[in-house]
């Protein structure tokens, strides 16, 4: 196994992390670790791992929220770990972008087999993932979380940045407000769809020549929004 394959292990159980690190490194992988959601995001953005082993129950941001955010930013396979076997947890995790699921306790042989299978399926897709998204004079550097227009930095709030990345990845497709609310804010967000409209208005002020007559972030009457570019 090539040492170029990097795996990020995210779990708040030190003994399990140590065991996973030992077995993965023995299998030839480079391993980094994180013990909570925020540090997981930082480690993934900095290290660009080839695969992420992610626990569902984490302090701070939980695994589902981390999965949702990372799936918008990178294509690395995500193998989720959970101590809960309920089918709903698996369904939610997979819908948010997880590629596979293992329920604790698990055998190390099974986990290593799933890791190898996910990396084989990913193939060249991970290596081909762009770090820069562009649309005309808009440019987004995913690693730096930096957006610019015509070479000038855009002062985007976190949700505005996530919205713009989502639209650039899905340009030409129409999304309802409920879909955007679920994808950007999360399935358990307690707010309503007016939140989407407010953030769309703020984003238009930064990427449109005339926010009152948008040519990029288009309103689809009766549906929601679509990005043209």
N, CA, C and O of each residue as an XYZ file, in Angstrom:
916
protein
N       0.855     -1.200      0.000
C       0.000      0.000      0.000
C       0.879      1.235      0.000
O       1.827      1.336      0.779
N       0.555      2.185     -0.890
C       1.382      3.383     -1.014
C       1.188      4.307      0.177
O       0.072      4.493      0.663
N       2.301      4.887      0.642
C       2.224      5.841      1.742
C       1.540      7.133      1.327
O       1.261      7.978      2.178
N       1.261      7.309      0.033
C       0.608      8.530     -0.409
C      -0.851      8.566      0.038
O      -1.468      9.631      0.035
N      -1.407      7.423      0.421
C      -2.791      7.395      0.868
C      -2.871      7.894      2.307
O      -2.296      7.307      3.224
N      -3.601      8.991      2.476
C      -3.705      9.626      3.797
C      -5.102      9.405      4.366
O      -6.101      9.580      3.670
N      -5.159      9.026      5.619
C      -6.437      8.775      6.280
C      -6.546      9.644      7.527
O      -5.624      9.704      8.341
N      -7.680     10.313      7.665
C      -7.978     11.098      8.858
C      -8.939     10.295      9.723
O     -10.015      9.914      9.263
N      -8.562     10.035     10.970
C      -9.406      9.321     11.920
C      -9.962     10.330     12.919
O      -9.204     11.052     13.567
N     -11.286     10.376     13.043
C     -11.937     11.339     13.942
C     -12.771     10.574     14.960
O     -13.787      9.973     14.611
N     -12.345     10.598     16.210
C     -13.059      9.913     17.290
C     -12.562     10.493     18.610
O     -11.406     10.901     18.716
N     -13.440     10.528     19.619
C     -13.042     11.097     20.902
C     -12.675     10.026     21.928
O     -12.520     10.324     23.112
N     -12.537      8.770     21.469
C     -12.092      7.700     22.351
C     -10.599      7.447     22.100
O     -10.248      6.848     21.083
N      -9.715      7.890     23.000
C      -8.265      7.772     22.764
C      -7.796      6.352     22.485
O      -6.925      6.142     21.640
N      -8.369      5.373     23.189
C      -7.931      3.981     22.998
C      -8.278      3.499     21.596
O      -7.466      2.852     20.935
N      -9.502      3.819     21.142
C      -9.900      3.407     19.803
C      -9.059      4.106     18.743
O      -8.653      3.484     17.762
N      -8.797      5.391     18.936
C      -7.972      6.138     17.983
C      -6.592      5.519     17.878
O      -6.066      5.345     16.779
N      -6.002      5.183     19.026
C      -4.671      4.575     19.017
C      -4.682      3.233     18.292
O      -3.754      2.911     17.550
N      -5.743      2.452     18.514
C      -5.853      1.146     17.854
C      -6.011      1.305     16.348
O      -5.377      0.592     15.570
N      -6.863      2.245     15.941
C      -7.067      2.490     14.513
C      -5.777      2.984     13.865
O      -5.404      2.528     12.784
N      -5.103      3.911     14.524
C      -3.847      4.436     13.972
C      -2.827      3.306     13.780
O      -2.193      3.202     12.730
N      -2.681      2.469     14.804
C      -1.701      1.380     14.732
C      -1.997      0.457     13.550
O      -1.101      0.135     12.770
N      -3.247      0.037     13.422
C      -3.592     -0.923     12.371
C      -3.560     -0.301     10.978
O      -3.151     -0.958     10.021
N      -3.980      0.941     10.854
C      -3.943      1.598      9.552
C      -2.508      1.872      9.111
O      -2.165      1.693      7.943
N      -1.670      2.309     10.056
C      -0.264      2.550      9.707
C       0.439      1.236      9.371
O       1.298      1.198      8.490
N       0.080      0.170     10.062
C       0.663     -1.128      9.753
C       0.251     -1.586      8.350
O       0.963     -2.350      7.698
N      -0.916     -1.102      7.900
C      -1.390     -1.432      6.557
C      -0.782     -0.508      5.506
O      -1.038     -0.673      4.313
N       0.022      0.464      5.942
C       0.750      1.292      4.996
C       0.207      2.687      4.762
O       0.678      3.387      3.865
N      -0.778      3.111      5.553
C      -1.381      4.427      5.355
C      -0.712      5.475      6.248
O      -0.157      5.157      7.300
N      -0.780      6.722      5.805
C      -0.424      7.846      6.664
C      -1.673      8.236      7.446
O      -2.743      8.392      6.858
N      -1.555      8.393      8.748
C      -2.727      8.626      9.589
C      -2.572      9.919     10.380
O      -1.542     10.154     11.013
N      -3.606     10.752     10.337
C      -3.726     11.896     11.236
C      -5.017     11.707     12.019
O      -5.900     10.961     11.595
N      -5.130     12.381     13.162
C      -6.299     12.177     14.012
C      -6.875     13.512     14.481
O      -6.206     14.546     14.486
N      -8.141     13.441     14.871
C      -8.824     14.581     15.485
C      -9.824     14.021     16.482
O     -10.318     12.907     16.310
N     -10.123     14.785     17.520
C     -10.988     14.268     18.584
C     -12.312     15.010     18.718
O     -13.127     14.659     19.572
N     -12.541     16.019     17.898
C     -13.821     16.732     17.925
C     -14.129     17.284     16.533
O     -13.290     17.244     15.633
N     -15.337     17.796     16.378
C     -15.781     18.226     15.062
C     -14.991     19.373     14.470
O     -14.640     19.343     13.291
N     -14.711     20.381     15.272
C     -13.989     21.549     14.754
C     -12.570     21.185     14.305
O     -12.118     21.605     13.240
N     -11.879     20.399     15.131
C     -10.517     20.015     14.748
C     -10.532     19.068     13.552
O      -9.578     19.033     12.775
N     -11.613     18.298     13.403
C     -11.745     17.425     12.231
C     -11.824     18.244     10.949
O     -11.184     17.911      9.952
N     -12.614     19.319     10.978
C     -12.722     20.184      9.801
C     -11.378     20.812      9.470
O     -10.974     20.856      8.308
N     -10.689     21.295     10.493
C      -9.383     21.925     10.275
C      -8.380     20.928      9.701
O      -7.643     21.247      8.768
N      -8.355     19.718     10.264
C      -7.401     18.708      9.811
C      -7.707     18.274      8.382
O      -6.790     18.069      7.587
N      -8.981     18.135      8.050
C      -9.355     17.710      6.699
C      -9.004     18.778      5.675
O      -8.507     18.469      4.592
N      -9.262     20.037      6.021
C      -8.963     21.128      5.087
C      -7.468     21.301      4.891
O      -7.014     21.613      3.791
N      -6.706     21.101      5.950
C      -5.259     21.283      5.853
C      -4.577     20.098      5.185
O      -3.642     20.271      4.403
N      -5.050     18.883      5.498
C      -4.354     17.689      5.032
C      -4.896     17.065      3.770
O      -4.209     16.263      3.137
N      -6.145     17.419      3.375
C      -6.779     16.838      2.187
C      -6.612     15.315      2.173
O      -5.967     14.782      1.270
N      -7.183     14.600      3.158
C      -7.009     13.153      3.232
C      -7.676     12.435      2.063
O      -8.582     12.964      1.418
N      -7.205     11.217      1.809
C      -7.796     10.380      0.770
C      -9.041      9.663      1.277
O      -9.877      9.227      0.486
N      -9.164      9.540      2.608
C     -10.330      8.903      3.210
C     -10.458      9.400      4.637
O      -9.458      9.700      5.290
N     -11.700      9.489      5.124
C     -11.966      9.970      6.480
C     -12.767      8.919      7.234
O     -13.828      8.493      6.776
N     -12.260      8.501      8.389
C     -12.994      7.625      9.305
C     -13.579      8.535     10.375
O     -12.838      9.154     11.138
N     -14.901      8.617     10.434
C     -15.564      9.677     11.208
C     -16.587      9.103     12.170
O     -17.530      8.429     11.756
N     -16.399      9.371     13.456
C     -17.346      8.910     14.467
C     -18.598      9.784     14.442
O     -18.522     10.990     14.206
N     -19.746      9.160     14.687
C     -21.007      9.899     14.679
C     -21.135     10.820     15.891
O     -21.566     11.966     15.764
N     -20.760     10.316     17.058
C     -20.943     11.075     18.296
C     -19.640     11.769     18.670
O     -18.701     11.124     19.138
N     -19.583     13.076     18.465
C     -18.394     13.862     18.764
C     -18.765     15.053     19.633
O     -19.890     15.545     19.553
N     -17.837     15.529     20.465
C     -18.096     16.769     21.203
C     -18.128     17.954     20.243
O     -17.426     17.964     19.231
N     -18.946     18.949     20.568
C     -19.076     20.101     19.664
C     -19.906     19.718     18.461
O     -21.011     19.195     18.610
N     -19.392     19.970     17.273
C     -20.064     19.535     16.051
C     -20.101     18.018     16.002
O     -19.065     17.370     16.156
N     -21.287     17.436     15.787
C     -21.327     15.976     15.733
C     -20.907     15.481     14.352
O     -20.702     16.268     13.428
N     -20.785     14.164     14.235
C     -20.284     13.578     13.011
C     -21.149     13.854     11.800
O     -20.632     14.010     10.694
N     -22.469     13.918     11.990
C     -23.353     14.196     10.859
C     -23.110     15.595     10.306
O     -23.083     15.792      9.091
N     -22.935     16.566     11.201
C     -22.684     17.933     10.755
C     -21.318     18.035     10.065
O     -21.183     18.705      9.042
N     -20.312     17.369     10.631
C     -18.986     17.366     10.008
C     -19.058     16.723      8.630
O     -18.461     17.225      7.678
N     -19.779     15.629      8.520
C     -19.939     14.937      7.243
C     -20.596     15.855      6.216
O     -20.152     15.938      5.070
N     -21.653     16.539      6.634
C     -22.378     17.426      5.715
C     -21.465     18.532      5.193
O     -21.482     18.840      4.001
N     -20.672     19.128      6.073
C     -19.786     20.219      5.666
C     -18.681     19.704      4.740
O     -18.414     20.292      3.691
N     -18.044     18.605      5.138
C     -16.929     18.088      4.349
C     -17.373     17.605      2.976
O     -16.636     17.742      1.999
N     -18.564     17.046      2.899
C     -19.010     16.540      1.607
C     -19.175     17.671      0.587
O     -19.034     17.444     -0.615
N     -19.470     18.878      1.056
C     -19.568     20.008      0.128
C     -18.193     20.479     -0.326
O     -18.067     21.109     -1.376
N     -17.151     20.175      0.468
C     -15.833     20.734      0.203
C     -14.853     19.765     -0.447
O     -13.875     20.193     -1.061
N     -15.102     18.469     -0.318
C     -14.146     17.506     -0.874
C     -14.835     16.194     -1.187
O     -15.916     15.905     -0.673
N     -14.196     15.401     -2.036
C     -14.796     14.148     -2.500
C     -14.249     12.921     -1.789
O     -14.622     11.801     -2.138
N     -13.377     13.096     -0.803
C     -12.788     11.948     -0.102
C     -13.886     11.074      0.496
O     -14.828     11.596      1.093
N     -13.781      9.744      0.347
C     -14.775      8.847      0.958
C     -14.832      9.029      2.463
O     -13.812      9.264      3.112
N     -16.041      8.916      3.015
C     -16.245      9.053      4.450
C     -16.843      7.754      4.985
O     -17.921      7.335      4.564
N     -16.128      7.123      5.919
C     -16.581      5.907      6.590
C     -17.002      6.293      8.000
O     -16.165      6.673      8.820
N     -18.287      6.198      8.281
C     -18.787      6.642      9.576
C     -18.816      5.500     10.580
O     -19.134      4.358     10.247
N     -18.472      5.841     11.825
C     -18.512      4.903     12.938
C     -19.597      5.337     13.905
O     -19.767      6.530     14.159
N     -20.334      4.374     14.449
C     -21.356      4.727     15.423
C     -21.559      3.598     16.409
O     -21.378      2.425     16.080
N     -21.935      3.963     17.619
C     -22.288      2.965     18.632
C     -23.767      2.650     18.568
O     -24.250      1.768     19.278
N     -24.505      3.382     17.703
C     -25.940      3.173     17.577
C     -26.228      2.424     16.292
O     -25.676      2.749     15.241
N     -27.084      1.427     16.372
C     -27.343      0.577     15.210
C     -28.664      0.910     14.532
O     -29.029      0.254     13.557
N     -29.401      1.924     15.028
C     -30.706      2.226     14.451
C     -30.588      2.566     12.972
O     -29.664      3.264     12.554
N     -31.534      2.064     12.187
C     -31.496      2.262     10.739
C     -31.559      3.734     10.382
O     -30.953      4.151      9.395
N     -32.284      4.543     11.170
C     -32.427      5.958     10.834
C     -31.086      6.662     10.836
O     -30.852      7.543     10.008
N     -30.186      6.286     11.764
C     -28.864      6.905     11.805
C     -28.098      6.621     10.527
O     -27.422      7.498      9.989
N     -28.205      5.394     10.044
C     -27.497      5.019      8.828
C     -28.057      5.779      7.630
O     -27.308      6.273      6.787
N     -29.383      5.866      7.567
C     -30.011      6.556      6.439
C     -29.608      8.020      6.414
O     -29.233      8.543      5.365
N     -29.683      8.688      7.568
C     -29.321     10.106      7.636
C     -27.866     10.301      7.252
O     -27.539     11.202      6.478
N     -26.986      9.457      7.790
C     -25.567      9.574      7.471
C     -25.290      9.411      5.994
O     -24.520     10.181      5.419
N     -25.899      8.429      5.376
C     -25.672      8.197      3.953
C     -26.267      9.313      3.112
O     -25.683      9.697      2.098
N     -27.419      9.841      3.513
C     -28.030     10.937      2.756
C     -27.185     12.202      2.838
O     -27.200     13.016      1.915
N     -26.458     12.374      3.921
C     -25.615     13.563      4.075
C     -24.262     13.401      3.392
O     -23.457     14.333      3.385
N     -24.003     12.221      2.816
C     -22.789     12.077      2.028
C     -21.813     11.025      2.487
O     -20.768     10.851      1.861
N     -22.121     10.297      3.586
C     -21.230      9.219      4.005
C     -21.241      8.121      2.948
O     -22.263      7.882      2.306
N     -20.096      7.451      2.769
C     -19.985      6.406      1.759
C     -20.205      5.010      2.319
O     -20.572      4.093      1.584
N     -19.981      4.848      3.612
C     -20.173      3.540      4.237
C     -20.352      3.736      5.733
O     -20.109      4.825      6.255
N     -20.771      2.697      6.415
C     -21.155      2.777      7.821
C     -20.673      1.537      8.549
O     -20.864      0.429      8.048
N     -20.055      1.682      9.711
C     -19.663      0.552     10.546
C     -20.176      0.807     11.957
O     -19.976      1.888     12.511
N     -20.843     -0.200     12.541
C     -21.393     -0.059     13.879
C     -20.452     -0.667     14.911
O     -19.989     -1.796     14.749
N     -20.170      0.085     15.972
C     -19.342     -0.417     17.065
C     -20.128     -1.445     17.883
O     -21.339     -1.294     18.050
N     -19.469     -2.479     18.394
C     -18.058     -2.845     18.155
C     -17.903     -3.513     16.790
O     -18.800     -4.219     16.328
N     -16.770     -3.285     16.159
C     -16.507     -3.863     14.851
C     -15.160     -4.580     14.886
O     -14.321     -4.311     15.746
N     -14.971     -5.487     13.946
C     -13.676     -6.160     13.855
C     -12.736     -5.291     13.031
O     -13.151     -4.664     12.057
N     -11.472     -5.259     13.427
C     -10.501     -4.459     12.695
C     -10.327     -4.971     11.271
O     -10.075     -4.195     10.348
N     -10.461     -6.261     11.104
C     -10.336     -6.835      9.760
C     -11.438     -6.286      8.851
O     -11.191     -5.953      7.692
N     -12.668     -6.194      9.398
C     -13.772     -5.659      8.594
C     -13.529     -4.197      8.244
O     -13.727     -3.791      7.099
N     -13.100     -3.402      9.223
C     -12.874     -1.985      8.958
C     -11.790     -1.788      7.905
O     -11.951     -0.968      7.002
N     -10.695     -2.523      8.008
C      -9.623     -2.390      7.022
C     -10.101     -2.798      5.634
O      -9.707     -2.192      4.638
N     -10.941     -3.815      5.564
C     -11.470     -4.243      4.270
C     -12.356     -3.151      3.662
O     -12.316     -2.914      2.455
N     -13.151     -2.492      4.501
C     -14.010     -1.419      4.007
C     -13.175     -0.216      3.556
O     -13.495      0.424      2.554
N     -12.116      0.086      4.291
C     -11.218      1.175      3.903
C     -10.617      0.896      2.529
O     -10.620      1.765      1.657
N     -10.101     -0.319      2.338
C      -9.497     -0.670      1.046
C     -10.522     -0.581     -0.074
O     -10.221     -0.080     -1.158
N     -11.738     -1.067      0.186
C     -12.775     -1.046     -0.845
C     -13.156      0.379     -1.227
O     -13.327      0.683     -2.407
N     -13.290      1.256     -0.229
C     -13.643      2.648     -0.512
C     -12.553      3.332     -1.322
O     -12.852      4.077     -2.255
N     -11.295      3.090     -0.979
C     -10.187      3.714     -1.707
C     -10.107      3.184     -3.136
O      -9.791      3.932     -4.061
N     -10.393      1.896     -3.316
C     -10.393      1.346     -4.673
C     -11.486      1.990     -5.509
O     -11.265      2.343     -6.668
N     -12.687      2.144     -4.910
C     -13.805      2.729     -5.664
C     -13.538      4.191     -5.993
O     -13.911      4.683     -7.058
N     -12.887      4.872     -5.062
C     -12.614      6.298     -5.297
C     -11.681      6.479     -6.490
O     -11.836      7.415     -7.275
N     -10.698      5.561     -6.618
C      -9.790      5.581     -7.752
C      -9.170      6.944     -7.977
O      -8.649      7.560     -7.047
N      -9.224      7.402     -9.179
C      -8.612      8.676     -9.553
C      -9.504      9.868     -9.256
O      -9.094     11.012     -9.453
N     -10.714      9.617     -8.786
C     -11.649     10.724     -8.551
C     -11.114     11.706     -7.515
O     -11.261     12.919     -7.666
N     -10.482     11.166     -6.442
C      -9.960     12.043     -5.402
C      -8.838     12.915     -5.936
O      -8.783     14.116     -5.672
N      -7.924     12.278     -6.709
C      -6.788     13.033     -7.228
C      -7.238     14.114     -8.188
O      -6.578     15.142     -8.339
N      -8.384     13.873     -8.844
C      -8.854     14.823     -9.845
C      -9.717     15.935     -9.257
O     -10.116     16.849     -9.978
N     -10.007     15.873     -7.973
C     -10.870     16.871     -7.361
C     -10.216     18.249     -7.429
O      -9.080     18.413     -6.985
N     -10.913     19.233     -7.975
C     -10.310     20.560     -8.080
C     -10.265     21.277     -6.737
O     -11.178     21.148     -5.921
N      -9.201     22.029     -6.519
C      -9.109     22.860     -5.319
C      -9.684     24.253     -5.579
O      -9.981     24.996     -4.644
N      -9.838     24.598     -6.865
C     -10.329     25.912     -7.245
C     -11.610     25.752     -8.056
O     -11.647     24.993     -9.024
N     -12.656     26.465     -7.660
C     -13.896     26.530     -8.432
C     -13.987     27.912     -9.071
O     -13.707     28.920     -8.422
N     -14.376     27.957    -10.338
C     -14.484     29.248    -11.021
C     -15.796     29.347    -11.789
O     -16.369     28.341    -12.209
N     -16.251     30.562    -11.960
C     -17.403     30.876    -12.798
C     -17.230     32.326    -13.240
O     -17.451     33.255    -12.464
N     -16.825     32.506    -14.521
C     -16.516     33.843    -15.036
C     -15.470     34.493    -14.135
O     -14.373     33.952    -13.996
N     -15.779     35.650    -13.510
C     -14.776     36.340    -12.698
C     -14.802     35.910    -11.229
O     -14.090     36.483    -10.404
N     -15.619     34.906    -10.899
C     -15.654     34.384     -9.538
C     -14.649     33.246     -9.388
O     -14.516     32.405    -10.277
N     -13.948     33.223     -8.262
C     -13.005     32.145     -7.995
C     -13.076     31.779     -6.519
O     -13.065     32.653     -5.652
N     -13.150     30.477     -6.241
C     -13.187     29.986     -4.867
C     -12.043     29.013     -4.664
O     -11.927     28.014     -5.373
N     -11.203     29.313     -3.693
C     -10.119     28.420     -3.299
C     -10.637     27.616     -2.106
O     -10.780     28.151     -1.007
N     -10.916     26.329     -2.328
C     -11.532     25.511     -1.298
C     -10.594     25.262     -0.124
O     -11.036     25.247      1.024
N      -9.314     25.069     -0.392
C      -8.378     24.806      0.699
C      -8.233     26.008      1.614
O      -8.199     25.867      2.836
N      -8.148     27.187      1.020
C      -7.981     28.409      1.818
C      -9.302     28.986      2.288
O      -9.322     29.914      3.095
N     -10.421     28.437      1.784
C     -11.749     28.994      2.057
C     -11.754     30.486      1.724
O     -12.148     31.329      2.530
N     -11.305     30.773      0.514
C     -11.171     32.156      0.062
C     -11.937     32.319     -1.241
O     -11.791     31.516     -2.162
N     -12.757     33.369     -1.312
C     -13.520     33.667     -2.523
C     -13.150     35.049     -3.030
O     -12.928     35.970     -2.243
N     -13.084     35.190     -4.343
C     -12.751     36.484     -4.927
C     -13.583     36.710     -6.187
O     -14.086     35.772     -6.805
N     -13.709     37.973     -6.540
C     -14.394     38.355     -7.769
C     -13.522     39.369     -8.500
O     -13.222     40.444     -7.981
N     -13.127     39.008     -9.703
C     -12.254     39.879    -10.472
C     -10.941     40.151     -9.772
O     -10.353     41.221     -9.931
N     -10.476     39.173     -8.987
C      -9.206     39.322     -8.271
C      -9.332     39.992     -6.918
O      -8.353     40.064     -6.175
N     -10.523     40.488     -6.578
C     -10.733     41.138     -5.278
C     -11.412     40.181     -4.318
O     -12.387     39.519     -4.672
N     -10.889     40.110     -3.094
C     -11.442     39.198     -2.096
C     -12.881     39.574     -1.756
O     -13.219     40.753     -1.647
N     -13.723     38.550     -1.590
C     -15.100     38.746     -1.162
C     -15.200     38.454      0.330
O     -14.761     37.403      0.797
N     -15.777     39.387      1.069
C     -15.948     39.196      2.509
C     -17.238     38.416      2.745
O     -18.277     39.001      3.053
N     -17.169     37.107      2.601
C     -18.346     36.263      2.733
C     -18.461     35.700      4.147
O     -17.474     35.264      4.740
N     -19.673     35.718      4.671
C     -19.939     35.036      5.925
C     -19.905     33.525      5.658
O     -20.056     33.101      4.513
N     -19.708     32.704      6.711
C     -19.570     31.263      6.499
C     -20.699     30.646      5.673
O     -20.432     29.850      4.773
N     -21.958     30.999      5.961
C     -23.072     30.409      5.203
C     -23.097     30.926      3.770
O     -23.473     30.193      2.856
N     -22.703     32.172      3.565
C     -22.635     32.700      2.204
C     -21.588     31.940      1.397
O     -21.811     31.595      0.236
N     -20.453     31.686      2.022
C     -19.391     30.928      1.349
C     -19.898     29.532      0.990
O     -19.693     29.065     -0.130
N     -20.557     28.868      1.937
C     -21.050     27.516      1.702
C     -22.124     27.506      0.612
O     -22.172     26.586     -0.204
N     -22.974     28.513      0.596
C     -23.977     28.628     -0.461
C     -23.319     28.775     -1.832
O     -23.715     28.116     -2.793
N     -22.317     29.641     -1.911
C     -21.660     29.882     -3.189
C     -20.954     28.623     -3.685
O     -21.029     28.298     -4.870
N     -20.276     27.918     -2.796
C     -19.626     26.658     -3.179
C     -20.673     25.664     -3.678
O     -20.481     25.014     -4.706
N     -21.766     25.553     -2.956
C     -22.827     24.618     -3.340
C     -23.368     24.939     -4.727
O     -23.547     24.042     -5.551
N     -23.630     26.219     -4.985
C     -24.179     26.603     -6.285
C     -23.178     26.382     -7.414
O     -23.560     25.940     -8.497
N     -21.901     26.682     -7.175
C     -20.904     26.470     -8.223
C     -20.730     24.988     -8.531
O     -20.467     24.612     -9.673
N     -20.876     24.160     -7.522
C     -20.775     22.713     -7.757
C     -22.024     22.183     -8.475
O     -21.990     21.118     -9.092
N     -23.101     22.922     -8.387
C     -24.369     22.443     -8.953
C     -24.978     23.470     -9.902
O     -26.197     23.627     -9.958
N     -24.130     24.161    -10.640
C     -24.612     25.227    -11.522
C     -25.599     24.686    -12.553
O     -25.443     23.589    -13.090
N     -26.618     25.501    -12.803
C     -27.640     25.119    -13.770
C     -28.788     24.326    -13.185
O     -29.801     24.128    -13.856
N     -28.656     23.864    -11.949
C     -29.713     23.080    -11.309
C     -30.533     23.966    -10.380
O     -29.986     24.807     -9.666
N     -31.841     23.772    -10.394
C     -32.728     24.543     -9.523
C     -32.919     23.801     -8.204
O     -33.066     22.579     -8.174
N     -32.911     24.574     -7.109
C     -33.096     23.997     -5.780
C     -34.194     24.758     -5.044
O     -34.279     25.983     -5.125
N     -35.028     24.015     -4.330
C     -36.036     24.654     -3.504
C     -35.373     25.236     -2.265
O     -34.240     24.897     -1.924
N     -36.105     26.119     -1.603
C     -35.577     26.676     -0.356
C     -35.377     25.588      0.693
O     -34.409     25.622      1.453
N     -36.297     24.623      0.733
C     -36.159     23.528      1.697
C     -34.915     22.705      1.411
O     -34.222     22.294      2.342
N     -34.615     22.453      0.127
C     -33.401     21.706     -0.213
C     -32.154     22.457      0.219
O     -31.222     21.867      0.765
N     -32.140     23.759     -0.027
C     -30.985     24.564      0.364
C     -30.848     24.616      1.882
O     -29.743     24.546      2.419
N     -31.978     24.738      2.561
C     -31.955     24.779      4.020
C     -31.376     23.478      4.571
O     -30.589     23.499      5.518
N     -31.760     22.354      3.986
C     -31.280     21.065      4.438
C     -29.794     20.873      4.131
O     -29.034     20.400      4.976
N     -29.387     21.248      2.910
C     -28.009     21.012      2.479
C     -27.014     21.949      3.140
O     -25.894     21.539      3.446
N     -27.393     23.187      3.366
C     -26.449     24.178      3.887
C     -26.549     24.325      5.406
O     -25.530     24.421      6.089
N     -27.757     24.343      5.928
C     -27.916     24.557      7.372
C     -28.056     23.255      8.155
O     -27.835     23.236      9.366
N     -28.419     22.174      7.478
C     -28.544     20.887      8.149
C     -29.983     20.486      8.358
O     -30.876     21.324      8.484
N     -30.187     19.166      8.391
C     -31.543     18.627      8.472
C     -32.253     18.978      9.773
O     -33.483     18.958      9.830
N     -31.490     19.301     10.827
C     -32.112     19.580     12.122
C     -32.150     21.072     12.453
O     -32.387     21.446     13.601
N     -31.915     21.934     11.444
C     -31.936     23.374     11.675
C     -33.337     23.812     12.083
O     -34.325     23.394     11.480
N     -33.418     24.663     13.116
C     -34.717     25.028     13.673
C     -35.345     26.243     12.992
O     -36.491     26.581     13.287
N     -34.621     26.910     12.085
C     -35.152     28.097     11.433
C     -36.088     27.762     10.285
O     -36.480     26.610     10.104
N     -36.449     28.799      9.498
C     -37.347     28.564      8.372
C     -36.697     29.035      7.077
O     -35.553     29.490      7.075
N     -37.440     28.923      5.970
C     -36.869     29.189      4.650
C     -36.563     30.663      4.421
O     -35.858     30.997      3.469
N     -37.070     31.547      5.261
C     -36.714     32.960      5.106
C     -35.211     33.173      5.303
O     -34.626     34.109      4.759
N     -34.599     32.285      6.091
C     -33.147     32.343      6.276
C     -32.431     32.224      4.942
O     -31.454     32.929      4.690
N     -32.918     31.327      4.085
C     -32.326     31.151      2.753
C     -32.432     32.435      1.953
O     -31.448     32.880      1.361
N     -33.614     33.039      1.929
C     -33.834     34.265      1.148
C     -32.906     35.390      1.600
O     -32.371     36.133      0.777
N     -32.722     35.508      2.912
C     -31.853     36.563      3.440
C     -30.411     36.344      2.969
O     -29.753     37.289      2.533
N     -29.930     35.134      3.054
C     -28.546     34.854      2.651
C     -28.361     34.972      1.137
O     -27.298     35.382      0.670
N     -29.381     34.619      0.381
C     -29.319     34.805     -1.073
C     -29.206     36.296     -1.385
O     -28.432     36.690     -2.258
N     -29.965     37.118     -0.683
C     -29.911     38.565     -0.914
C     -28.517     39.110     -0.577
O     -27.965     39.915     -1.327
N     -27.957     38.674      0.544
C     -26.615     39.122      0.912
C     -25.583     38.682     -0.122
O     -24.693     39.449     -0.489
N     -25.710     37.448     -0.587
C     -24.754     36.921     -1.563
C     -24.857     37.669     -2.883
O     -23.841     37.954     -3.516
N     -26.065     37.985     -3.298
C     -26.241     38.746     -4.543
C     -25.563     40.110     -4.478
O     -25.016     40.589     -5.472
N     -25.602     40.728     -3.304
C     -24.975     42.036     -3.162
C     -23.468     41.979     -3.408
O     -22.843     43.002     -3.686
N     -22.889     40.787     -3.307
C     -21.441     40.642     -3.443
C     -21.005     40.048     -4.783
O     -19.853     40.209     -5.185
N     -21.924     39.357     -5.480
C     -21.495     38.706     -6.724
C     -22.242     39.197     -7.963
O     -21.888     38.825     -9.082
N     -23.262     40.021     -7.780
C     -24.047     40.513     -8.919
C     -23.681     41.963     -9.246
O     -23.387     42.746     -8.343
N     -23.696     42.325    -10.535
C     -23.510     43.721    -10.926
C     -24.668     44.568    -10.430
O     -24.473     45.684     -9.948
N     -25.876     44.030    -10.551
C     -27.074     44.712    -10.075
C     -27.894     43.702     -9.279
O     -28.625     42.908     -9.872
N     -27.789     43.712     -7.939
C     -28.502     42.723     -7.124
C     -30.007     42.716     -7.353
O     -30.663     41.697     -7.137
N     -30.566     43.861     -7.795
C     -32.006     43.916     -8.041
C     -32.387     43.197     -9.324
O     -33.543     42.814     -9.507
N     -31.403     43.012    -10.225
C     -31.645     42.291    -11.482
C     -30.555     41.236    -11.649
O     -29.681     41.365    -12.506
N     -30.612     40.198    -10.827
C     -29.527     39.202    -10.815
C     -29.445     38.420    -12.128
O     -30.461     38.070    -12.728
N     -28.221     38.160    -12.552
C     -27.989     37.336    -13.743
C     -27.264     36.037    -13.386
O     -27.083     35.168    -14.239
N     -26.854     35.908    -12.130
C     -26.163     34.696    -11.689
C     -27.055     33.859    -10.769
O     -27.396     32.721    -11.092
N     -27.424     34.422     -9.637
C     -28.310     33.725     -8.718
C     -29.748     34.060     -9.100
O     -30.295     35.088     -8.702
N     -30.343     33.161     -9.883
C     -31.655     33.420    -10.467
C     -32.760     32.861     -9.576
O     -32.656     31.746     -9.066
N     -33.820     33.653     -9.396
C     -35.007     33.155     -8.697
C     -35.872     32.380     -9.679
O     -36.227     32.888    -10.742
N     -36.207     31.151     -9.317
C     -37.112     30.333    -10.120
C     -38.472     30.396     -9.451
O     -38.691     29.790     -8.402
N     -39.381     31.133    -10.066
C     -40.687     31.375     -9.452
C     -41.395     30.059     -9.137
O     -41.524     29.181     -9.991
N     -41.844     29.947     -7.903
C     -42.547     28.748     -7.482
C     -41.641     27.593     -7.107
O     -42.122     26.544     -6.678
N     -40.331     27.768     -7.262
C     -39.400     26.683     -6.947
C     -38.355     27.124     -5.938
O     -38.369     26.675     -4.792
N     -37.448     28.003     -6.355
C     -36.368     28.415     -5.475
C     -35.323     29.195     -6.230
O     -35.601     30.282     -6.738
N     -34.105     28.648     -6.314
C     -32.988     29.394     -6.912
C     -32.137     28.473     -7.792
O     -32.078     27.258     -7.607
N     -31.481     29.127     -8.761
C     -30.547     28.423     -9.646
C     -29.365     29.341     -9.933
O     -29.531     30.554    -10.070
N     -28.164     28.754    -10.026
C     -26.971     29.530    -10.353
C     -26.653     29.354    -11.818
O     -26.557     28.229    -12.309
N     -26.488     30.473    -12.526
C     -26.086     30.460    -13.938
C     -24.667     30.991    -14.045
O     -24.348     32.035    -13.476
N     -23.810     30.277    -14.773
C     -22.457     30.766    -14.918
C     -21.533     29.666    -15.403
O     -20.338     29.900    -15.584
